[in-house]
Amino acid sequence: MEHKSGFVNIIGHPNVGKSTLMNALVGEKLSIITSKAQTTRHRIMGIVNGEDFQIIYSDTPGMVKPHYKLHESMMKFVHLAIEDADVFLLVTEKGDVPFEETFIARLNSLGKPIVALLNKVDLCEQAEVFGLLKDLEGKFPAATVIPVSALHKFNLDRVFDILIEKLPLSPPYYPKDELTDRSLRFFVSEIIREKILLYFKQEIPYSVEVAVDEYKELEHITHISATIYVARESQKAILLGHHGKSIKGLGMAARKDIEEFIEAKVYLELRVKVSKDWRDDPQQLKRFGYDL
């Protein structure tokens, strides 16, 4: 039996539902989902296996203009994903920022299959959908263009079938029982960061990074200790809240999701530390898993 395997790299601007799409395609919550931009900071792979195929989905950060070394690292993840893709899954939506001409030319010049998705079509009028699909066909003439709703899983079966069709013949890259290339520690830190994105406003979520210091599986409970790093003392005070009320609520919400994710009872300890300019500090960024 012939076997197909390949890297399907999901690319697009922030806020177009890339993470929702990734999670729907994999069938697991691997990528953070919030309404805020720049939610995904790393490259996260989700692996889907069948008897004669393996799809390695890759969710990368949304394309942004770098203001910090952090952003430069995020864009490096995007460029690396473009280099090693077997198939591109390009995601856009109504009102999205237009793709730069250099990006369009680069993607078209690579000669790799492109599946261009118009997401959130449930929020569009039929005439709008038709016009937006025509626009995508004009920009990416060789692409297969499909209207979808990642949230409602509309047309995702069709996307899956087309991706299988476009995968190259290859043995599997990863063991068939693997779901992702990331560790449990990584997903714990992402769940904590997701809660910060949901519960805190303005600049706080963008100034935060989470490091899991200890992950200890005991007989009846998993002990997790994590540090939340912020850029300023004022941000630390906001995260802690009056008499520690905010950090306690954050911990309770994160613990609930972590327990669901690892299917075990969790004791979660959170600390907050100030690390000035961590977004521009190569040593700190390397410690947080960013490649410069």
MOCOR-V231046 format. One record per run of one state. SS is the DSSP state (a for helix, b for strand, c for the rest). FROM is the first residue (numbers start at 1). TO is the last residue. Records with the same first field share a line. If there is no record, write none. Layout:
SS = FROM-TO ; FROM-TO
This chain:
c = 1-3 ; 12-17 ; 27-43 ; 51-52 ; 60-68 ; 85-86 ; 94-100 ; 110-112 ; 120-120 ; 124-125 ; 140-143 ; 148-148 ; 150-153 ; 155-155 ; 167-168 ; 170-179 ; 181-183 ; 200-203 ; 208-208 ; 218-221 ; 231-232 ; 241-241 ; 263-265 ; 275-277 ; 281-281 ; 288-292
b = 4-11 ; 44-50 ; 53-59 ; 87-93 ; 113-119 ; 144-147 ; 149-149 ; 154-154 ; 169-169 ; 180-180 ; 209-217 ; 222-230 ; 266-274
a = 18-26 ; 69-84 ; 101-109 ; 121-123 ; 126-139 ; 156-166 ; 184-199 ; 204-207 ; 233-240 ; 242-262 ; 278-280 ; 282-287
